[in-house]
Amino acid sequence: MTLDIPNLKDFDQRLRDEAHQEPTLEVPQGEPTKKTQIIAIYGKGGIGKSFTLANLSHMMAEMGKRVLLIGCDPKSDTTSLLFGGKACPTIIETSTRKKLAGEEVKIGDVCFKRGGVFAMELGGPEVGRGCGGRGIIHGFELLEKLGFHDWDFDYVLLDFLGDVVCGGFGLPIARDMAQKVILVGSNDLQSLYVANNVCSAVEYFRKLGGNVGVAGLVINKDDGSGEAAAFAKAVNIPVLASIPADDDLRRKSANYQIVGTAAGPWGALFAELAENVAGAPPLRPKPLSQDGLLDLFDAETTGADFVLEPASDADMRGKNAVVKASLEVVYDNA
């Protein structure tokens, strides 16, 4: 079995060319036909994507599925919970080191496993020294060289930062690399703002003929206030799971303990999530406007009822403001 991933070798020049022109109808039109489900997970930084994915992938493996988890965030923290807090050597970092030594990167250098889950981190450039999105593209180019197309998995889970305004982070949506997207959010405005941006990106590329859809929302640290559920209803996607704001979960996550296992009290929750993720169809969302998003929250909390007061030229000039003589001509006897 092969993975339904397009060739990325020419992406560098193609992205440069695309920066100077409007997008065209070049997104593949056919429906996904491969057995492997490639799912891109998006969410605001710190919202709990790594926690959700580590436990989801572990539960899927317990259920007999072959799962590959790929961290596509420059922070490279996707696999930290899965590996007990131990940092996983990234593909980009390892490739650079091996290249300097005149050696080839091997699977065992970058891919590790636990509980039946295979996992790796793409990584990114050093702080302030490169584009994170370009790092993602370079990482997938290296995966191709390692034989990505020939790997045999039931699920490939891609953990992406929610900043889809960057072409690299929006890659799975723009190029039909994934069949569907899953959002991770909470009952707060910022995480739902990011989720709404991802919905906007999906809708944009669907209009260009793309096939990627949103399978649903995972509500993490759910306090029961309902804003995230209201968002899912408003954009026409299902809630795949609500993970409660629970002290036991918080402590275990902080201690790098896997809770997505049938041997623990949270196993049923993650088993249901695994079933929902597997069966959820890729839907076409209806993204909200900024005002529509604010309307999900109490106006006293967000300031949604604030009225904008326009500034004047005199306001901007301050003490430098002077009254200018009018050049208007008035004809009294017109």
Secondary structure, DSSP 4 states (H G I P E B T S, - for coil): --------TTHHHHHHHHTTS---S-S--SPP--SSEEEEEEE-TTSSHHHHHHHHHHHHHHTT--EEEEEESTT--TTTTTTTTPPPPBHHHHHHHHHHTT----HHHH-EEETTEEEEE---PPTTSS-HHHHHHHHHHHHHHTTGGG---SEEEEEEES-TTSTTTTHHHHTT-SSEEEEEE-SSHHHHHHHHHHHHHHHHHHHTT---EEEEEEEEEE-S--HHHHHHHHTT--EEEEEE--HHHHHHHHTT----STTSTTHHHHHHHHHHHHH---B---PPPHHHHHTTS-HHHHTTTPPP----HHHHHGGG--PPPP-----TT-
